[in-house]
Amino acid sequence: MRCHTAFLSVGSNMGNKRINCEKGIAALTASGNTILEKQSPFYKTEPLDYTDQEWFINCVVKIKTVFEPLELLDNIQAIEINAGRKSGDIRFGPRVLDLDIIFFDNIQIDSEILVIPHPRMHNRRFVLKPFCDIEPRMVHPVVKKNIESLLKSIDKNKQKVYPI
């Protein structure tokens, strides 16, 4: 069975945020179909888009998985639901656990169900900062810039991210 490399953004802004993230990461590897390769430190991050909510805790993980992209999406959505996330929540609003596929191998997918690379990741400091801790030189396959240069292009004053 072929093994794939994927990067996921992990976040929470409800309850014990860090524990929610840690449990989500543990659930990823519980089945044995996914191995955690690297994990960034956690960061306290300012909410974007829907700003009337608590700040988030975020990190990025690098995994090896036997899942194909849609299987991985199904798996992470099940983990989110098991953590207490409900469908129909406010878009970009508060959530117990948020797992997003940022990259999957070096492929690009643009479907109604899944878009890879994640369509907003290159504009989000809360993704780029922790991503830089584990793979700063990785090149975004669409915008053709590495993660470090993408991070440097974002105004630090508009998207606050603090180590914890």
Secondary structure, DSSP 8 states (H G I E B T S, - for coil): ---EEEEEEEEE-SSSHHHHHHHHHHHHHHTSSEEEEEE---EEE---SS-SS--EEEEEEEEEES--HHHHHHHHHHHHHHHT--TT--TT---S-EEEEEEETT--EE-SS-EES-TTGGG-HHHHHHHHHH-TT-B-TTT--BHHHHHHTS-TTTS-EEE-
